[in-house]
Amino acid sequence: MFGTRTGSFASVSESIMLKPSQINFAALVCLVLVASVCMPAQTSHANQLKPGTIVGTVIDINNDPVPGATVILKNPDSVQQTVVTGENGSFEFNQLRPGIVYRIDVSASGFAAWISPTITLEAGQYKILTGVQLRIETERTTVNVHYDPVEIATEQIKIEEQQRVFGIIPNYYVTYESSPAPLTARMKFGLALRVSTDPVTAAGILFVASARQAADSPNYGQGWGAYGKRVGAVAADGFSDILIGGAILPSLLHQDPRYFYQGTGTTGSRIRHAMLSPFITRNDNGKWGPNYSSLGGDLGSSALSNLYFPRSNRGVGLVLGQFALSTAERIGSSLAQEFIVGKLTHRGGHVN
């Protein structure tokens, strides 16, 4: 029995033994199986590295191609590629890494810039970018505001020359502007002559001369001859005061001869402003300083009166007295301007 069993084992062993050709075939099958498993992985890895492409065409609002447009491809790594569109307006970017966020900027002369949304390419993707349409650049209008103080002052003077109390009496030497422009020398002389030659001014001279005739001041006596001398003296006083204090000295010293109406604030501040105006004025540079022009005009006019006043009315004492009287009259006039005359004055307009 044992022998039989041994013999059977041997026969079985012989039956499962493979021939060399069979071994080669089995090895080939194994290689095929291994390759079939590995190849998809390699193919997938190769696909992940395959670059992408972005193409497009730049057009205008009429759907016509825009040649010569600058197309810039940007990514977060700050690596840029730039191309210029051809006659057909097309552009193309090749060898682009997949999985990267890109953006495309397009610009062309006469057109507003165009910026694409972000683009992320897949492996091997051929991306056709649509909607690259440029619009005509909106016209930019620049307005240069040029401040010409001479033009502003000219307009202000025109308005001031229309200012009249009750619509009759000239009130030219007052400015109601919050920020008046400085006057040129020519404007200062023009304003002085405008006041001096106004018909109402002439009527005022006759009225004052009549009052002085009644008071026999200065000592010219009575009669038409004396009245004529008083008319001449009053006219000379007024003209010399206006010319010296309102034109000559303001031009030489660069000061403004006008009264600057305050109109707002407390009553006390307005009273101080009015009473100090004969002594403090605004210079042409916008700063405030001593009013040499006004004081000099009053003093110069008083001194000149020695040339035509009677001998009994001449002398230093009379000059100083005349100067003090003129300054007091100027203070009273400023107070009246601030609280009364300003309300009664017809104003021609307002210039900023």
C-alpha positions in Angstrom: 0.0 0.0 0.0 2.8 2.3 0.9 4.4 1.7 -2.4 1.2 2.4 -4.2 0.9 5.7 -2.4 4.5 6.7 -3.3 3.9 6.0 -6.8 0.8 8.0 -6.9 2.6 11.1 -5.5 5.3 10.9 -8.0 2.8 10.7 -10.8 1.0 13.8 -9.4 4.3 15.7 -9.2 5.1 14.9 -12.7 1.6 16.1 -13.8 2.0 19.6 -12.2 5.5 20.3 -13.5 5.5 23.2 -16.1 7.4 23.2 -19.2 9.8 26.2 -20.1 7.4 27.5 -22.7 4.6 27.5 -20.1 6.8 29.5 -17.7 7.6 32.1 -20.3 3.9 32.5 -21.0 3.1 33.0 -17.3 5.8 35.6 -16.9 4.4 37.5 -19.9 0.9 37.5 -18.4 2.3 38.9 -15.2 4.1 41.7 -17.0 0.9 42.6 -18.9 -1.1 42.8 -15.7 1.6 45.0 -14.0 1.7 47.3 -17.0 -2.1 47.6 -17.1 -2.0 48.7 -13.4 0.9 51.2 -13.8 0.0 52.8 -17.1 -3.1 54.6 -16.0 -1.2 56.2 -13.1 1.5 57.4 -15.4 -1.0 58.7 -17.9 -2.8 60.6 -15.1 0.4 62.1 -13.9 1.3 63.1 -17.4 -2.1 64.7 -18.0 -1.7 66.8 -14.7 1.5 68.3 -16.1 0.2 69.0 -19.6 0.1 72.9 -20.1 -3.0 74.8 -21.1 -3.7 77.5 -23.6 -5.8 80.8 -23.6 -6.9 82.4 -26.8 -9.3 85.2 -27.6 -10.1 88.1 -29.9 -10.3 91.8 -28.9 -13.2 93.6 -30.4 -14.9 97.0 -30.1 -18.5 97.9 -29.4 -19.2 97.3 -33.1 -17.8 93.8 -32.9 -14.9 94.9 -35.2 -11.4 93.5 -34.3 -9.0 95.9 -32.5 -5.5 95.5 -33.9 -2.5 96.7 -31.8 -4.2 96.1 -28.5 -1.8 95.2 -25.6 -2.8 92.0 -23.9 -1.1 91.2 -20.6 -1.4 87.8 -18.8 -0.9 88.0 -15.1 -0.7 85.5 -12.3 -0.1 85.6 -8.5 3.6 84.9 -9.0 3.9 88.3 -10.8 5.0 86.5 -13.9 3.6 88.4 -16.9 3.3 87.7 -20.5 2.5 90.4 -23.0 1.3 90.1 -26.6 0.0 92.6 -29.1 -3.1 91.7 -31.2 -2.7 91.4 -34.9 -4.9 92.7 -37.7 -7.7 90.3 -36.7 -7.5 91.3 -33.0 -6.6 87.8 -31.8 -4.1 86.8 -29.1 -2.8 83.5 -27.7 -0.9 82.4 -24.6 0.6 78.9 -24.7 2.4 76.6 -22.2 0.4 77.8 -19.3 0.6 75.8 -16.0 -2.7 74.3 -15.0 -4.2 75.0 -11.5 -2.9 78.6 -11.5 -5.1 81.6 -11.2 -4.6 83.9 -14.2 -6.0 87.3 -15.2 -5.9 89.2 -18.5 -5.7 93.0 -18.9 -6.3 94.5 -22.3 -5.6 98.1 -23.2 -5.6 100.1 -26.5 -5.3 103.7 -27.5 -8.6 105.5 -27.4 -10.4 102.7 -25.5 -11.1 102.1 -21.8 -9.1 99.3 -20.3 -10.7 95.8 -20.0 -9.9 93.3 -17.2 -11.0 89.7 -17.3 -12.4 87.7 -14.4 -9.9 85.2 -12.9 -9.1 82.2 -15.0 -8.0 78.8 -13.7 -7.0 76.3 -16.3 -7.3 72.5 -16.1 -4.6 70.3 -17.4 -4.3 70.6 -21.1 -7.3 72.9 -21.4 -7.7 75.0 -24.5 -9.6 78.1 -23.1 -11.3 80.4 -25.5 -11.8 83.8 -23.7 -15.0 85.5 -24.9 -16.4 89.0 -24.3 -13.1 90.8 -24.7 -14.9 94.0 -25.9 -13.3 97.4 -25.5 -15.5 100.5 -25.1 -14.6 104.0 -26.2 -12.8 105.8 -23.4 -15.0 108.4 -21.7 -13.8 111.9 -22.5 -12.1 113.5 -19.6 -12.8 117.2 -19.3 -10.5 119.2 -17.0 -11.8 122.6 -15.9 -9.0 124.9 -14.7 -10.5 127.5 -12.3 -8.2 130.5 -12.7 -8.7 133.1 -10.0 -7.9 136.5 -11.5 -8.0 139.1 -8.7 -8.0 142.0 -11.2 -11.1 140.6 -12.9 -12.8 140.1 -9.5 -11.9 143.6 -8.3 -13.1 145.1 -11.6 -16.5 143.4 -11.1 -16.7 144.5 -7.5 -15.9 148.1 -8.4 -18.7 148.1 -11.0 -21.1 147.0 -8.3 -19.7 149.6 -5.8 -20.2 152.4 -8.3 -23.9 151.6 -8.3 -24.3 151.9 -4.5 -26.3 154.9 -3.5 -28.1 155.8 -0.3 -31.8 156.1 -1.0 -30.8 155.3 -4.6 -29.4 158.9 -4.9 -26.3 159.7 -2.7 -23.2 157.9 -3.9 -21.7 155.4 -1.4 -18.8 154.1 -3.5 -16.1 153.8 -0.8 -17.8 150.9 1.0 -17.4 147.3 0.2 -20.0 144.8 1.4 -18.0 141.8 0.1 -16.8 139.3 2.7 -13.5 138.7 0.8 -13.0 141.8 -1.4 -10.2 141.6 -4.0 -7.5 144.2 -3.7 -7.7 147.2 -6.0 -5.1 148.2 -8.5 -3.7 151.7 -8.5 -5.7 152.5 -11.6 -8.9 151.4 -9.9 -8.1 153.6 -6.8 -7.6 156.7 -9.0 -10.7 155.8 -11.0 -12.8 155.4 -7.9 -11.6 158.8 -6.6 -12.4 160.6 -9.8 -15.8 158.8 -10.0 -16.8 160.1 -6.6 -15.4 163.6 -7.2 -17.2 164.2 -10.5 -20.6 162.7 -9.5 -23.4 165.3 -9.9 -24.6 164.6 -6.3 -21.2 165.4 -5.0 -21.3 168.7 -6.8 -24.7 169.4 -5.2 -23.3 168.5 -1.8 -20.4 171.0 -2.3 -23.0 173.8 -2.9 -24.9 172.7 0.2 -21.9 172.7 2.5 -20.7 176.0 1.1 -24.1 177.5 1.8 -23.9 176.2 5.4 -20.4 177.8 5.8 -21.7 181.0 4.2 -24.3 181.2 6.9 -21.7 180.5 9.6 -19.1 182.8 7.9 -16.5 180.1 7.9 -13.8 180.5 6.8 -13.5 184.2 7.1 -14.2 185.2 3.5 -17.0 187.6 4.5 -20.4 187.7 2.8 -21.7 188.1 -0.7 -21.6 186.1 -3.8 -17.8 186.5 -4.1 -17.3 185.1 -0.6 -19.8 182.3 -1.4 -17.8 181.5 -4.6 -14.6 181.3 -2.5 -16.3 178.9 -0.1 -17.5 176.8 -2.9 -14.0 176.6 -4.2 -12.5 175.9 -0.7 -15.1 173.1 0.0 -14.4 171.5 -3.4 -10.7 171.7 -2.9 -10.9 170.2 0.6 -13.0 167.3 -0.6 -11.0 166.7 -3.8 -7.6 166.8 -2.1 -8.8 164.6 0.7 -10.2 162.0 -1.7 -7.2 162.2 -4.1 -4.5 162.0 -1.4 -6.3 159.6 1.0 -8.2 157.6 -1.5 -5.8 157.3 -4.4 -2.2 158.6 -4.1 -1.3 157.2 -0.7 -3.2 154.0 -1.0 -1.4 153.3 -4.3 2.0 154.1 -2.9 1.5 152.3 0.4 -0.5 149.4 -1.1 -3.5 150.0 1.1 -7.3 149.7 0.5 -9.1 153.1 0.9 -12.5 151.6 1.3 -14.6 151.0 4.4 -15.1 147.2 5.0 -18.6 146.7 6.2 -18.8 144.1 9.0 -22.6 143.8 9.4 -22.4 140.8 11.7 -21.2 140.0 15.3 -22.0 141.8 18.5 -22.9 145.4 18.6 -19.7 146.1 20.6 -17.5 144.4 18.0 -19.2 146.4 15.2 -18.7 149.7 17.1 -15.0 148.9 17.6 -14.6 148.0 13.9 -16.2 151.3 12.8 -14.3 153.5 15.2 -11.0 152.0 14.4 -11.4 152.1 10.7 -9.8 155.5 10.3 -6.7 154.1 12.1 -6.6 150.5 10.9 -7.2 149.3 7.3 -6.6 146.4 5.1 -3.5 146.2 3.0 -3.5 145.0 -0.6 -1.8 141.7 0.7 -4.9 141.0 2.8 -3.3 141.8 6.1 -4.5 144.6 8.4 -2.2 147.5 9.4 -2.1 151.2 10.4 -4.3 153.3 8.1 -1.6 155.7 7.0 -3.6 156.6 3.8 -6.6 157.9 5.6 -4.7 159.8 8.3 -2.3 161.1 5.6 -5.2 162.2 3.4 -6.8 164.2 6.2 -3.5 165.8 7.3 -2.5 166.6 3.7 -5.8 168.1 2.8 -5.7 170.2 6.0 -2.2 171.4 5.2 -3.2 172.4 1.6 -6.0 174.5 2.9 -3.4 177.0 4.0 -2.9 177.9 0.4 -6.4 179.2 -0.2 -7.9 179.9 3.3 -7.9 183.5 4.5 -4.9 184.5 6.5 -6.9 184.5 9.7 -7.7 180.8 9.1 -4.2 179.6 8.5 -1.5 178.2 10.9 -0.4 175.0 12.5 -3.1 175.1 15.1 -5.8 175.4 12.5 -4.3 172.6 10.4 -4.3 170.3 13.4 -7.8 171.4 14.3 -9.0 170.7 10.7 -7.2 167.3 10.8 -8.9 166.4 14.1 -12.3 167.5 12.7 -11.8 165.5 9.6 -10.8 162.3 11.6 -13.8 162.8 13.9 -16.1 163.1 10.8 -14.6 159.9 9.4 -15.3 158.0 12.7 -18.9 159.3 12.6 -19.3 158.3 9.0 -18.0 154.8 9.7 -20.5 154.3 12.5 -23.3 155.5 10.3 -22.1 153.1 7.6 -22.1 150.2 9.9 -25.5 150.7 11.6 -27.6 153.1 9.4 -26.3 153.8 5.9 -25.7 150.1 5.0 -29.4 149.5 5.4 -30.4 152.4 3.3 -27.9 151.7 0.5 -29.1 150.3 -2.8 -26.6 147.6 -3.8 -26.0 146.6 -7.3 -25.1 142.9 -6.6 -22.6 140.6 -5.1 -19.3 139.0 -6.3 -17.6 136.2 -4.6 
